[in-house]
Amino acid sequence: MRIGVFEVGRIGVGAWQAGGGSWRVNFAELRRAYEYVLDNGVSFIDTAEIYGWGRSEEFVGELIKGRPHVVVATKVAGFNWGRVVKSAERSRRRLGRIDLLQLHWPPPIYVPVCRAVRELERAAQLGLTAEIGVSNFDAGMMEKAIYCAKRYNLASDQVVYNPLQRAAEALIEMGRRAGFAVIAWSPLAKGAAVKEKVGADGGRRFDPAVRKAATPQGRRVVEAVRGIAARRGASPAAVVLAWHAARGSFPIPGVKTLTQAKEVVEALRLELSEAEVAEIDAASAVFRGGAVWPKALRLIPGPLQRLAFRLVKV
């Protein structure tokens, strides 16, 4: 998979968990897990300024020292659409470098999309990042963003995508035509697509995929994944990550433990057959609809968004 000028392989990792906040983590184990994946074939890591309000970026900045092969991505909060340069400067101080700078979600509805894209382009012009992208933009918003970009191409759109949330497939097709990568956050549906039962971390509490997994249709998806895993002698997580590769998305799972890290590395070498991909597709067909991001969030003014995210541990 290519993201702009970068060759990033089949799978990356996301570092939301490193912010603490919504996740119960053992930071010593967390560090071992991320070191393992970055030293065993994974060459892309994604974070954001609001993950622990800089804590995740600091964690990633320490990880990538001495690992120049790792492509580093971060995200500017949607409410900072007008302060992208300042946000990027703070993020770069924590990270050391930024290879891909993304707007974390669409700006409030009273902000023209072009203004936000111009801010990303200004950050690139100033040398704060090599590539720019967006996150949580649906196909319509992405079309506008591509039109707005004049000096730089948008390299990526990072959206939720997994067997329980397949609304992003129109974006994947669009990306093939327009030349941008679709980065899949929550590629395992926070574990709900692969496990009989998931933990009670705050990051899962209101996730619709976790609720979907508990329905009869959701159970069929998990059963299909686990059945393929049993037949192949692979972990269910590796099966789903291999399904992403077959579908054309670039998954960035989080890893909290060394066991999870080994499942990600396992997935780098796992190829599903067309029949296995079709089996997961059929079991999850009911989840093709929906949206990649709640449009109502754009109705909330930026200052109120900032306050809300401050009050909620992210």
LOMI-920416 format. One record per residue (C-alpha): residue number from 1; residue in one letter; x, y, z. Coordinates in steps of 0.5 Angstrom, whole numbers, plus 500, padded with zeros to 3 digits. Layout:
REM LOMI-920416
+-----+------+-----+-----+-----+
: pos : code :  xx :  yy :  zz :
+-----+------+-----+-----+-----+
: NUM :    A :   X :   Y :   Z :
...
+-----+------+-----+-----+-----+
//
This chain:
REM LOMI-920416
+-----+------+-----+-----+-----+
: pos : code :  xx :  yy :  zz :
+-----+------+-----+-----+-----+
:   1 :    M : 500 : 500 : 500 :
:   2 :    R : 502 : 507 : 498 :
:   3 :    I : 500 : 513 : 502 :
:   4 :    G : 503 : 519 : 498 :
:   5 :    V : 510 : 518 : 497 :
:   6 :    F : 511 : 513 : 503 :
:   7 :    E : 511 : 505 : 502 :
:   8 :    V : 507 : 503 : 508 :
:   9 :    G : 506 : 495 : 507 :
:  10 :    R : 499 : 492 : 509 :
:  11 :    I : 498 : 494 : 516 :
:  12 :    G : 500 : 500 : 521 :
:  13 :    V : 498 : 501 : 528 :
:  14 :    G : 494 : 506 : 531 :
:  15 :    A : 497 : 509 : 538 :
:  16 :    W : 490 : 512 : 541 :
:  17 :    Q : 491 : 507 : 547 :
:  18 :    A : 498 : 510 : 549 :
:  19 :    G : 494 : 516 : 551 :
:  20 :    G : 491 : 513 : 557 :
:  21 :    G : 484 : 516 : 558 :
:  22 :    S : 479 : 511 : 555 :
:  23 :    W : 483 : 505 : 555 :
:  24 :    R : 486 : 501 : 561 :
:  25 :    V : 493 : 500 : 560 :
:  26 :    N : 500 : 497 : 563 :
:  27 :    F : 504 : 502 : 560 :
:  28 :    A : 510 : 498 : 560 :
:  29 :    E : 507 : 492 : 557 :
:  30 :    L : 504 : 497 : 552 :
:  31 :    R : 511 : 499 : 550 :
:  32 :    R : 513 : 492 : 549 :
:  33 :    A : 508 : 491 : 544 :
:  34 :    Y : 509 : 497 : 540 :
:  35 :    E : 516 : 496 : 540 :
:  36 :    Y : 515 : 489 : 537 :
:  37 :    V : 511 : 491 : 532 :
:  38 :    L : 515 : 496 : 529 :
:  39 :    D : 521 : 492 : 530 :
:  40 :    N : 518 : 486 : 526 :
:  41 :    G : 515 : 489 : 519 :
:  42 :    V : 510 : 494 : 521 :
:  43 :    S : 513 : 501 : 519 :
:  44 :    F : 507 : 506 : 520 :
:  45 :    I : 504 : 509 : 526 :
:  46 :    D : 498 : 514 : 527 :
:  47 :    T : 497 : 518 : 533 :
:  48 :    A : 493 : 525 : 534 :
:  49 :    E : 494 : 531 : 539 :
:  50 :    I : 488 : 529 : 543 :
:  51 :    Y : 490 : 522 : 545 :
:  52 :    G : 491 : 524 : 552 :
:  53 :    W : 492 : 531 : 550 :
:  54 :    G : 499 : 530 : 547 :
:  55 :    R : 501 : 524 : 552 :
:  56 :    S : 500 : 519 : 546 :
:  57 :    E : 505 : 523 : 541 :
:  58 :    E : 510 : 523 : 547 :
:  59 :    F : 510 : 516 : 547 :
:  60 :    V : 510 : 515 : 539 :
:  61 :    G : 516 : 520 : 539 :
:  62 :    E : 520 : 516 : 544 :
:  63 :    L : 518 : 510 : 540 :
:  64 :    I : 521 : 512 : 533 :
:  65 :    K : 528 : 515 : 536 :
:  66 :    G : 532 : 510 : 532 :
:  67 :    R : 527 : 507 : 528 :
:  68 :    P : 527 : 512 : 521 :
:  69 :    H : 524 : 507 : 517 :
:  70 :    V : 517 : 508 : 521 :
:  71 :    V : 512 : 513 : 518 :
:  72 :    V : 509 : 517 : 523 :
:  73 :    A : 502 : 520 : 522 :
:  74 :    T : 498 : 525 : 527 :
:  75 :    K : 492 : 529 : 527 :
:  76 :    V : 490 : 536 : 528 :
:  77 :    A : 483 : 536 : 532 :
:  78 :    G : 477 : 538 : 528 :
:  79 :    F : 476 : 544 : 532 :
:  80 :    N : 483 : 547 : 531 :
:  81 :    W : 482 : 547 : 523 :
:  82 :    G : 484 : 555 : 523 :
:  83 :    R : 490 : 553 : 528 :
:  84 :    V : 493 : 547 : 524 :
:  85 :    V : 500 : 550 : 523 :
:  86 :    K : 500 : 552 : 531 :
:  87 :    S : 498 : 545 : 532 :
:  88 :    A : 503 : 541 : 528 :
:  89 :    E : 508 : 545 : 531 :
:  90 :    R : 506 : 543 : 538 :
:  91 :    S : 506 : 536 : 535 :
:  92 :    R : 512 : 536 : 532 :
:  93 :    R : 516 : 538 : 538 :
:  94 :    R : 513 : 532 : 541 :
:  95 :    L : 514 : 527 : 536 :
:  96 :    G : 520 : 529 : 533 :
:  97 :    R : 518 : 529 : 526 :
:  98 :    I : 511 : 528 : 522 :
:  99 :    D : 510 : 525 : 515 :
: 100 :    L : 503 : 525 : 515 :
: 101 :    L : 499 : 531 : 518 :
: 102 :    Q : 491 : 529 : 518 :
: 103 :    L : 485 : 533 : 520 :
: 104 :    H : 482 : 529 : 525 :
: 105 :    W : 475 : 530 : 523 :
: 106 :    P : 471 : 535 : 518 :
: 107 :    P : 470 : 542 : 521 :
: 108 :    P : 464 : 545 : 524 :
: 109 :    I : 459 : 547 : 518 :
: 110 :    Y : 460 : 554 : 518 :
: 111 :    V : 467 : 553 : 516 :
: 112 :    P : 468 : 552 : 508 :
: 113 :    V : 472 : 546 : 507 :
: 114 :    C : 477 : 549 : 503 :
: 115 :    R : 479 : 554 : 509 :
: 116 :    A : 481 : 547 : 513 :
: 117 :    V : 485 : 544 : 507 :
: 118 :    R : 488 : 551 : 505 :
: 119 :    E : 491 : 550 : 513 :
: 120 :    L : 494 : 543 : 512 :
: 121 :    E : 497 : 546 : 505 :
: 122 :    R : 500 : 551 : 509 :
: 123 :    A : 503 : 547 : 514 :
: 124 :    A : 506 : 542 : 508 :
: 125 :    Q : 509 : 549 : 505 :
: 126 :    L : 512 : 551 : 512 :
: 127 :    G : 516 : 544 : 512 :
: 128 :    L : 512 : 541 : 518 :
: 129 :    T : 510 : 535 : 514 :
: 130 :    A : 511 : 531 : 508 :
: 131 :    E : 504 : 529 : 506 :
: 132 :    I : 497 : 531 : 508 :
: 133 :    G : 490 : 528 : 509 :
: 134 :    V : 484 : 528 : 512 :
: 135 :    S : 480 : 523 : 517 :
: 136 :    N : 473 : 522 : 518 :
: 137 :    F : 471 : 525 : 511 :
: 138 :    D : 465 : 521 : 507 :
: 139 :    A : 465 : 521 : 500 :
: 140 :    G : 462 : 527 : 499 :
: 141 :    M : 466 : 531 : 503 :
: 142 :    M : 472 : 528 : 500 :
: 143 :    E : 470 : 530 : 493 :
: 144 :    K : 470 : 537 : 496 :
: 145 :    A : 477 : 537 : 500 :
: 146 :    I : 480 : 534 : 493 :
: 147 :    Y : 477 : 540 : 489 :
: 148 :    C : 480 : 545 : 495 :
: 149 :    A : 487 : 542 : 495 :
: 150 :    K : 491 : 546 : 490 :
: 151 :    R : 498 : 545 : 492 :
: 152 :    Y : 498 : 538 : 495 :
: 153 :    N : 495 : 532 : 493 :
: 154 :    L : 491 : 529 : 499 :
: 155 :    A : 494 : 522 : 501 :
: 156 :    S : 489 : 519 : 505 :
: 157 :    D : 482 : 519 : 509 :
: 158 :    Q : 482 : 515 : 515 :
: 159 :    V : 475 : 513 : 517 :
: 160 :    V : 472 : 507 : 521 :
: 161 :    Y : 472 : 501 : 517 :
: 162 :    N : 471 : 493 : 519 :
: 163 :    P : 466 : 487 : 518 :
: 164 :    L : 461 : 490 : 523 :
: 165 :    Q : 462 : 497 : 519 :
: 166 :    R : 463 : 497 : 512 :
: 167 :    A : 460 : 504 : 510 :
: 168 :    A : 467 : 506 : 508 :
: 169 :    E : 467 : 502 : 502 :
: 170 :    A : 465 : 507 : 497 :
: 171 :    L : 471 : 511 : 499 :
: 172 :    I : 475 : 505 : 498 :
: 173 :    E : 473 : 505 : 491 :
: 174 :    M : 474 : 513 : 490 :
: 175 :    G : 481 : 512 : 493 :
: 176 :    R : 483 : 507 : 488 :
: 177 :    R : 480 : 512 : 482 :
: 178 :    A : 483 : 519 : 485 :
: 179 :    G : 489 : 516 : 488 :
: 180 :    F : 488 : 517 : 496 :
: 181 :    A : 489 : 511 : 501 :
: 182 :    V : 483 : 509 : 506 :
: 183 :    I : 486 : 508 : 513 :
: 184 :    A : 482 : 504 : 517 :
: 185 :    W : 481 : 506 : 524 :
: 186 :    S : 478 : 501 : 529 :
: 187 :    P : 479 : 495 : 524 :
: 188 :    L : 478 : 490 : 529 :
: 189 :    A : 471 : 494 : 531 :
: 190 :    K : 475 : 494 : 538 :
: 191 :    G : 476 : 487 : 538 :
: 192 :    A : 468 : 486 : 537 :
: 193 :    A : 469 : 483 : 530 :
: 194 :    V : 474 : 477 : 533 :
: 195 :    K : 472 : 476 : 540 :
: 196 :    E : 466 : 473 : 544 :
: 197 :    K : 467 : 478 : 549 :
: 198 :    V : 471 : 485 : 549 :
: 199 :    G : 473 : 489 : 555 :
: 200 :    A : 469 : 495 : 559 :
: 201 :    D : 474 : 500 : 557 :
: 202 :    G : 471 : 507 : 556 :
: 203 :    G : 473 : 507 : 548 :
: 204 :    R : 468 : 501 : 547 :
: 205 :    R : 462 : 504 : 552 :
: 206 :    F : 459 : 507 : 546 :
: 207 :    D : 462 : 504 : 540 :
: 208 :    P : 456 : 502 : 535 :
: 209 :    A : 460 : 496 : 533 :
: 210 :    V : 460 : 493 : 540 :
: 211 :    R : 453 : 493 : 540 :
: 212 :    K : 452 : 490 : 533 :
: 213 :    A : 457 : 484 : 535 :
: 214 :    A : 452 : 482 : 540 :
: 215 :    T : 446 : 482 : 535 :
: 216 :    P : 445 : 475 : 531 :
: 217 :    Q : 447 : 478 : 525 :
: 218 :    G : 454 : 480 : 529 :
: 219 :    R : 455 : 474 : 532 :
: 220 :    R : 455 : 471 : 525 :
: 221 :    V : 460 : 475 : 523 :
: 222 :    V : 465 : 473 : 529 :
: 223 :    E : 463 : 466 : 528 :
: 224 :    A : 465 : 466 : 520 :
: 225 :    V : 472 : 470 : 522 :
: 226 :    R : 473 : 465 : 528 :
: 227 :    G : 471 : 459 : 523 :
: 228 :    I : 476 : 461 : 518 :
: 229 :    A : 482 : 462 : 524 :
: 230 :    A : 481 : 455 : 526 :
: 231 :    R : 481 : 452 : 519 :
: 232 :    R : 488 : 456 : 518 :
: 233 :    G : 491 : 455 : 524 :
: 234 :    A : 491 : 463 : 525 :
: 235 :    S : 488 : 468 : 530 :
: 236 :    P : 482 : 471 : 529 :
: 237 :    A : 485 : 478 : 529 :
: 238 :    A : 490 : 476 : 523 :
: 239 :    V : 484 : 474 : 519 :
: 240 :    V : 480 : 480 : 520 :
: 241 :    L : 487 : 484 : 518 :
: 242 :    A : 488 : 480 : 512 :
: 243 :    W : 481 : 481 : 510 :
: 244 :    H : 482 : 489 : 510 :
: 245 :    A : 488 : 487 : 505 :
: 246 :    A : 484 : 484 : 501 :
: 247 :    R : 479 : 489 : 501 :
: 248 :    G : 484 : 495 : 499 :
: 249 :    S : 484 : 498 : 506 :
: 250 :    F : 490 : 500 : 510 :
: 251 :    P : 488 : 498 : 517 :
: 252 :    I : 491 : 501 : 524 :
: 253 :    P : 490 : 496 : 530 :
: 254 :    G : 492 : 499 : 537 :
: 255 :    V : 496 : 494 : 541 :
: 256 :    K : 495 : 493 : 548 :
: 257 :    T : 499 : 487 : 549 :
: 258 :    L : 505 : 483 : 546 :
: 259 :    T : 500 : 478 : 544 :
: 260 :    Q : 496 : 483 : 540 :
: 261 :    A : 502 : 485 : 537 :
: 262 :    K : 504 : 478 : 535 :
: 263 :    E : 497 : 477 : 532 :
: 264 :    V : 499 : 484 : 528 :
: 265 :    V : 505 : 481 : 525 :
: 266 :    E : 502 : 474 : 524 :
: 267 :    A : 497 : 478 : 519 :
: 268 :    L : 503 : 481 : 515 :
: 269 :    R : 504 : 474 : 512 :
: 270 :    L : 497 : 471 : 512 :
: 271 :    E : 493 : 471 : 505 :
: 272 :    L : 486 : 469 : 505 :
: 273 :    S : 483 : 466 : 499 :
: 274 :    E : 477 : 469 : 495 :
: 275 :    A : 473 : 464 : 498 :
: 276 :    E : 475 : 466 : 505 :
: 277 :    V : 474 : 473 : 503 :
: 278 :    A : 467 : 472 : 500 :
: 279 :    E : 465 : 468 : 507 :
: 280 :    I : 466 : 474 : 511 :
: 281 :    D : 463 : 479 : 506 :
: 282 :    A : 457 : 475 : 506 :
: 283 :    A : 456 : 474 : 513 :
: 284 :    S : 457 : 482 : 514 :
: 285 :    A : 453 : 484 : 508 :
: 286 :    V : 448 : 487 : 513 :
: 287 :    F : 453 : 492 : 515 :
: 288 :    R : 454 : 495 : 509 :
: 289 :    G : 450 : 501 : 510 :
: 290 :    G : 451 : 507 : 515 :
: 291 :    A : 455 : 513 : 516 :
: 292 :    V : 463 : 514 : 517 :
: 293 :    W : 462 : 519 : 521 :
: 294 :    P : 456 : 523 : 525 :
: 295 :    K : 454 : 529 : 521 :
: 296 :    A : 451 : 532 : 527 :
: 297 :    L : 458 : 533 : 530 :
: 298 :    R : 459 : 539 : 524 :
: 299 :    L : 453 : 543 : 527 :
: 300 :    I : 457 : 543 : 534 :
: 301 :    P : 461 : 550 : 534 :
: 302 :    G : 468 : 549 : 535 :
: 303 :    P : 469 : 552 : 542 :
: 304 :    L : 464 : 547 : 544 :
: 305 :    Q : 467 : 541 : 541 :
: 306 :    R : 474 : 543 : 544 :
: 307 :    L : 470 : 543 : 551 :
: 308 :    A : 466 : 537 : 550 :
: 309 :    F : 473 : 533 : 548 :
: 310 :    R : 476 : 536 : 554 :
: 311 :    L : 471 : 534 : 559 :
: 312 :    V : 471 : 527 : 556 :
: 313 :    K : 477 : 523 : 557 :
: 314 :    V : 480 : 521 : 550 :
+-----+------+-----+-----+-----+
//
